[in-house]
């Protein structure tokens, strides 16, 4: 199964970002991608007070309709990075990844569990100011492969991935900061692939955004041995990988670490 990992440098303008998404999805499909993964906050990276004006109720809204039509138009499985979904509480949201099948139906949904907080004296982030945490793990199947979903800061919590059970690939839409990415992005992503003996598809924002925020980029596809199949640096980019049951089985048979677990 061929998968496209799309790295973006999302702007503040929502409409501009959607035009970029369709351009890149079309390019990925021309290169025979069957699944396309978008990064976290692909719709918008902004510090403006109205950045949640585009938030929708789950299962309805212009953005979800557009994503559904995009998946259907190109006959792909589309992992729609993350979008903001409304909660019953006023001005509270979920940071959610939606999976659309090739018929445009919502196949899976994951609400980000671990919310990012950082204050190192130079930059400060607090996702709990407007997002609520999700409660449930999410896995789904496409073309005989079982995928697990996580988002950005979840990467730092290995117990989340272990609780997914036997999976073939993990998908991680992200907007990892430049500061934390330089230190930890690659080593944590490769560790998650190695310890779960599965493909790890880490899709990041990558560059300097209009808001001044700097994201690390370095989107990467990692095999179950922990080897990097392909990776980006910064800027708008598509990388590709082809996943196979044969490669997963070969690595798990060579070193059956998952069968050797005691705890």
C-alpha positions as CSV (number, residue, x, y, z in Angstrom):
1,X,0.0,0.0,0.0
2,X,1.5,3.3,-1.1
3,X,1.1,6.2,1.4
4,X,1.8,9.9,0.9
5,X,2.9,12.0,3.9
6,X,2.2,15.7,3.2
7,X,4.2,18.3,5.0
8,X,2.8,21.9,5.0
9,X,3.6,25.3,6.3
10,X,0.1,26.3,7.0
11,X,-0.8,30.0,6.7
12,X,-3.3,32.0,8.7
13,X,-5.8,32.0,5.8
14,X,-8.1,29.0,5.8
15,X,-9.0,29.1,2.1
16,X,-5.4,29.4,1.0
17,X,-4.5,26.3,3.0
18,X,-7.4,24.3,1.5
19,X,-6.1,25.2,-2.0
20,X,-2.7,24.0,-1.0
21,X,-4.1,20.7,0.4
22,X,-5.9,19.9,-2.8
23,X,-2.9,20.7,-5.0
24,X,-0.7,18.4,-2.9
25,X,-3.3,15.7,-2.7
26,X,-3.7,15.7,-6.5
27,X,0.1,15.4,-6.8
28,X,0.2,12.5,-4.4
29,X,-2.5,10.7,-6.3
30,X,-0.7,11.3,-9.6
31,X,2.2,9.4,-7.9
32,X,-0.2,6.5,-7.1
33,X,-0.8,7.1,-3.4
34,X,-3.7,5.2,-2.0
35,X,-3.6,6.9,1.4
36,X,-2.8,10.6,2.0
37,X,-1.9,12.0,5.5
38,X,-2.2,15.7,6.3
39,X,-0.4,17.4,9.3
40,X,-1.9,18.7,12.5
41,X,-3.6,22.1,12.0
42,X,-3.5,21.9,8.2
43,X,-6.4,24.3,8.0
44,X,-4.7,27.1,9.8
45,X,-1.9,28.1,12.2
46,X,-2.8,31.4,13.7
47,X,-2.7,33.3,17.0
48,X,-5.7,35.3,16.1
49,X,-8.8,35.4,18.4
50,X,-11.0,34.1,15.6
51,X,-9.0,30.9,14.8
52,X,-11.8,28.7,16.1
53,X,-14.5,30.3,13.9
54,X,-14.1,27.3,11.6
55,X,-14.7,24.7,14.3
56,X,-17.6,22.4,13.5
57,X,-19.9,19.8,15.1
58,X,-18.7,16.3,14.4
59,X,-20.2,14.8,11.3
60,X,-21.4,18.1,9.8
61,X,-20.1,21.3,8.4
62,X,-18.5,22.8,5.3
63,X,-14.9,21.6,6.1
64,X,-16.0,18.0,6.8
65,X,-18.1,18.0,3.6
66,X,-15.1,19.3,1.6
67,X,-12.8,16.7,3.0
68,X,-15.3,14.0,2.3
69,X,-15.6,15.1,-1.3
70,X,-11.8,15.3,-1.7
71,X,-11.4,11.7,-0.5
72,X,-14.2,10.6,-2.9
73,X,-12.9,12.6,-5.8
74,X,-9.5,11.1,-5.7
75,X,-10.6,7.6,-4.4
76,X,-8.2,7.7,-1.5
77,X,-8.2,7.1,2.2
78,X,-7.6,10.6,3.6
79,X,-6.3,11.2,7.1
80,X,-7.3,14.8,7.7
81,X,-4.5,15.9,10.0
82,X,-6.5,17.6,12.7
83,X,-9.5,19.9,12.8
84,X,-11.2,21.7,15.7
85,X,-14.5,20.1,16.8
86,X,-16.9,21.8,19.0
87,X,-17.8,20.4,22.5
88,X,-21.0,21.1,24.4
89,X,-19.1,23.7,26.4
90,X,-18.7,27.3,25.1
91,X,-15.3,28.0,23.6
92,X,-14.0,24.5,24.3
93,X,-12.9,22.3,21.5
94,X,-11.4,18.9,20.6
95,X,-8.3,18.6,18.4
96,X,-9.4,15.7,16.3
97,X,-8.1,13.6,13.4
98,X,-10.7,12.3,11.0
99,X,-10.2,9.4,8.6
100,X,-12.3,9.5,5.4
101,X,-12.5,6.4,3.2
102,X,-12.4,6.4,-0.6
103,X,-16.2,6.8,-0.7
104,X,-16.0,9.9,1.5
105,X,-17.4,8.3,4.6
106,X,-15.9,8.9,8.0
107,X,-14.1,5.7,8.9
108,X,-12.5,6.8,12.2
109,X,-12.0,9.7,14.6
110,X,-9.3,10.3,17.2
111,X,-9.4,13.2,19.7
112,X,-6.0,14.2,21.0
113,X,-5.4,12.9,24.5
114,X,-2.2,14.6,25.6
115,X,-2.4,18.4,25.4
116,X,0.9,20.3,24.8
117,X,2.2,22.7,27.4
118,X,5.6,24.4,27.2
119,X,7.1,27.5,28.7
120,X,10.9,27.7,28.3
121,X,11.2,31.4,28.8
122,X,11.4,32.0,25.0
123,X,8.2,30.5,23.8
124,X,5.0,29.4,25.5
125,X,2.2,27.1,24.5
126,X,-0.9,25.9,26.5
127,X,-3.3,23.8,24.5
128,X,-5.5,23.3,27.6
129,X,-6.5,26.9,27.3
130,X,-9.0,26.0,24.6
131,X,-8.8,22.2,24.0
132,X,-10.2,19.4,26.1
133,X,-8.5,16.0,26.1
134,X,-9.9,13.0,24.3
135,X,-10.7,9.8,26.2
136,X,-10.3,6.9,23.7
137,X,-7.7,5.1,21.6
138,X,-8.5,4.8,17.9
139,X,-7.5,2.1,15.5
140,X,-9.0,1.3,12.1
141,X,-8.4,-1.0,9.1
142,X,-7.8,-0.2,5.5
143,X,-6.8,-2.8,2.8
144,X,-6.0,-5.4,5.4
145,X,-3.7,-3.1,7.4
146,X,-4.5,-2.1,11.0
147,X,-3.6,1.5,11.8
148,X,-3.4,3.4,15.0
149,X,-3.9,7.2,15.3
150,X,-2.1,9.6,17.6
151,X,-1.4,13.4,17.4
152,X,1.8,15.3,18.0
153,X,2.4,15.5,21.8
154,X,1.1,12.0,22.2
155,X,4.4,10.9,20.8
156,X,6.0,11.3,24.2
157,X,3.8,8.8,25.9
158,X,4.7,5.2,24.8
159,X,1.9,3.6,26.9
160,X,-0.7,5.0,24.5
161,X,0.8,3.1,21.6
162,X,1.3,-0.1,23.5
163,X,-2.4,-0.1,24.4
164,X,-3.4,-0.1,20.7
165,X,-2.5,-3.7,20.6
166,X,-1.2,-5.4,17.4
167,X,-1.0,-2.8,14.8
168,X,0.7,-2.5,11.4
169,X,1.3,1.2,11.3
170,X,0.9,4.3,13.5
171,X,-0.1,7.7,12.0
172,X,1.0,10.8,13.8
173,X,-0.1,14.2,12.4
174,X,1.9,16.9,14.1
175,X,2.9,20.5,14.5
176,X,6.0,19.9,16.5
177,X,7.9,23.0,17.5
178,X,11.4,23.7,16.2
179,X,12.7,23.7,19.7
180,X,11.4,20.3,20.8
181,X,11.7,18.8,17.3
182,X,15.4,19.4,17.1
183,X,15.9,17.5,20.4
184,X,13.4,14.7,20.3
185,X,11.4,14.3,17.0
186,X,13.5,11.7,15.3
187,X,14.6,9.7,18.3
188,X,11.0,9.4,19.7
189,X,9.5,8.5,16.3
190,X,12.1,5.8,15.7
191,X,11.6,4.5,19.2
192,X,7.9,4.1,18.7
193,X,8.5,2.2,15.5
194,X,11.1,-0.1,17.1
195,X,9.2,-0.9,20.3
196,X,5.9,-1.6,18.5
197,X,7.6,-3.3,15.4
198,X,5.4,-1.4,13.1
199,X,5.6,1.4,10.5
200,X,5.6,4.9,12.0
201,X,4.3,7.7,9.8
202,X,5.2,11.1,11.4
203,X,3.7,14.0,9.4
204,X,4.7,17.4,10.6
205,X,4.3,21.1,9.8
206,X,7.6,22.5,8.8
207,X,8.7,26.1,8.6
208,X,8.1,29.6,9.8
209,X,4.4,30.5,9.9
210,X,2.8,33.9,9.4
211,X,2.2,34.0,13.2
212,X,5.9,33.7,13.8
213,X,5.6,30.2,15.1
214,X,8.4,27.8,13.9
215,X,7.6,24.2,13.3
216,X,10.3,21.6,12.9
217,X,9.3,19.7,9.7
218,X,11.3,16.6,9.1
219,X,8.3,14.5,8.2
220,X,9.4,10.9,8.1
221,X,8.3,7.4,7.3
222,X,9.9,4.7,9.5
223,X,9.9,1.0,9.0
224,X,9.3,-1.6,11.8
225,X,13.1,-2.0,12.3
226,X,13.4,1.7,13.0
227,X,15.0,2.6,9.7
228,X,14.0,5.8,8.0
229,X,12.4,5.0,4.6
230,X,12.1,8.6,3.5
231,X,12.1,12.1,5.2
232,X,11.8,15.8,4.5
233,X,13.7,18.8,5.8
234,X,11.5,21.9,6.1
235,X,9.1,23.5,3.7
236,X,6.2,22.1,1.7
237,X,6.9,18.6,0.7
238,X,5.5,15.2,0.0
239,X,7.3,12.0,0.9
240,X,6.1,8.4,0.2
241,X,6.4,5.0,1.6
242,X,5.0,1.6,0.7
243,X,4.0,-0.6,3.6
244,X,3.8,-4.4,3.3
245,X,2.7,-7.3,5.6
246,X,5.8,-9.2,4.4
247,X,8.2,-6.7,5.8
248,X,6.4,-6.5,9.1
249,X,6.4,-10.3,9.4
250,X,10.0,-10.5,8.4
251,X,11.1,-8.2,11.2
252,X,8.8,-9.6,13.8
253,X,10.0,-13.2,13.0
254,X,13.7,-12.1,13.1
255,X,13.3,-10.5,16.5
256,X,10.0,-11.5,18.1
257,X,10.2,-8.9,20.9
258,X,6.4,-8.5,21.1
259,X,6.1,-12.1,22.0
260,X,8.8,-11.8,24.6
261,X,7.0,-9.2,26.7
262,X,6.6,-10.1,30.4
263,X,4.9,-7.0,31.8
